[in-house]
Amino acid sequence: MSKTSEIPYKIYLTEEEMPKAWFNVRSAMAKKPAPLLNPATRQPVTLDDLSHVFCRELAKQELDDTTDFIPIPKPILDFYKMYRPSPLVRAYFLEKELGTPAHIYYKFEGNNTSGSHKLNSAIAQAYYAKEEGLTSITTETGAGQWGTALSMACSFFGLKCHVYMVKCSYEQKPHRREVMRTYGAEVTPSPSNTTKVGREILAAHPGTNGSLGCAISEAVETAVSTPNCRYTLGSVLAQVLLHQSIIGLETQAALKKYGIEPDVIIGCAGGGSNLGGLISPFVADKLNGKSNCNIIAVEPASCPSLTRGKYAYDFCDTGRVCPLQKMYTLGHDFIPSASHAGGLRYHGMSATLSELYDQKLMEARAVEQTSVFAAAEQFARVEGILPAPESSHAIRVAIDEALRCKAEGREETILFGLTGTGYFDMVAYEKFNDGSMCDYIPTDADLKASFAKLPQV
Ligand SMILES: *Cc1c(COP(=O)(O)O)cnc(C)c1O
């Protein structure tokens, strides 16, 4: 690949070149992810089971593991045009800073007001809800990125949006909350006394700061007890990976324009949606023998579901209302330490990514947050973008891989997903700059206690 000097700093696609269909990576897998199970019957979920909670078209996408390309409806394509294609950037300045012969590219998803890739699925989920004639949707949000993206999507399609925001984030991130309200969402700190499950949790744990699992339970309860209302989720599910495949399809189209093939693909993994979306078309190439690239999932050492978890059926939420999923999990009762990458604090992992990892089509690395913030600052100072703490996990490993290439004198092509910006995470940067940030790694005993509570399936 000696065309280096011809490759622009940013590679864009024209509207014509933009993908017109999402790609369902499960269609390319000979061994599919295990089916979701109904929590009451422990039998594979049916379309009807799922349709009580999710809108029907999304429930269909969730269960479809054979269709390869699913056309993107025109209203969603039109919305995408406002902020897509997202730029694929050649990190010339970072390469120079590291003195590496590697070629580094990143796909930047922070160029929209929500500040992350989550808008790609939020707009699709809001669209299908509107099409079905629903009037409102509910969700939970931890750090706030998903709630923000869904608020934007709902205001675009004229839907009411009710967000249960984990109480400690509600208090610590008032600006995120206000962005959601600016887009018309109702934001309730969770646990709240607006739901039965919320009142029960408050009675049992007065003064609790809340958790994602508890906010999910409140959002689901409100969805199933409100007419014309459904629940939505911003990660983990196969439908979300499907919508996020727009990231990988655009990246592949942009790279192809210049005849570039990645040797290493890196992404941070919380519930797995951005990584799943980025790698989908490349995984298909790997399965068809057309690519030999190395895929690396990066997770926090404080919440190491792939590197230290068990591959087993588990609940997706602490309230045990959602279907059971076979995945790499730390156990639904596992409470990760209060790391600053809120978007990566999930006990499990997408079933699709879990299966790819189990089939050794992907590797995983766990990294500590101080080393993540060191990478974030090194990157920000040369590439300009202030990265989200979640995204910076991918930056850490991209830099490590570039330094390996330098040591080995190899001119490899490294691609990573830069999922978002970190403007709402300045308290975390402040801790890092003050030298008061700590790393916490769960002990084997912590994990053992949590594994003991996995359901017997
Ligand atoms: C939510 C989020 C993540 C993690 O979610 P995935 O579903 O694993 O992609 C990563 N980066 C940012 C900026 C996020 O908001």
The ligand as an SDF file (V2000), in Angstrom:
LIG
                    3D

 15 15  0  0  0  0  0  0  0  0999 V2000
  -22.7660    3.5380   24.7110 C   0  0  0  0  0  0  0  0  0  0  0  0
  -21.4310    3.8560   24.2090 C   0  0  0  0  0  0  0  0  0  0  0  0
  -20.4630    2.8490   23.9960 C   0  0  0  0  0  0  0  0  0  0  0  0
  -20.6730    1.4090   24.3220 C   0  0  0  0  0  0  0  0  0  0  0  0
  -21.7830    0.7830   23.7900 O   0  0  0  0  0  0  0  0  0  0  0  0
  -21.6760   -0.3970   22.7240 P   0  0  0  0  0  0  0  0  0  0  0  0
  -23.0780   -0.8650   22.5950 O   0  0  0  0  0  0  0  0  0  0  0  0
  -20.7660   -1.4270   23.2740 O   0  0  0  0  0  0  0  0  0  0  0  0
  -21.1640    0.2010   21.4850 O   0  0  0  0  0  0  0  0  0  0  0  0
  -19.2460    3.2170   23.4560 C   0  0  0  0  0  0  0  0  0  0  0  0
  -18.9460    4.5010   23.1950 N   0  0  0  0  0  0  0  0  0  0  0  0
  -19.8420    5.4850   23.3960 C   0  0  0  0  0  0  0  0  0  0  0  0
  -19.4380    6.8870   23.0720 C   0  0  0  0  0  0  0  0  0  0  0  0
  -21.1040    5.2030   23.9040 C   0  0  0  0  0  0  0  0  0  0  0  0
  -21.9840    6.1910   24.1080 O   0  0  0  0  0  0  0  0  0  0  0  0
  1  2  1  0
  2  3  1  0
  2 14  2  0
  3  4  1  0
  3 10  2  0
  4  5  1  0
  5  6  1  0
  6  7  2  0
  6  8  1  0
  6  9  1  0
 10 11  1  0
 11 12  2  0
 12 13  1  0
 12 14  1  0
 14 15  1  0
M  END
$$$$
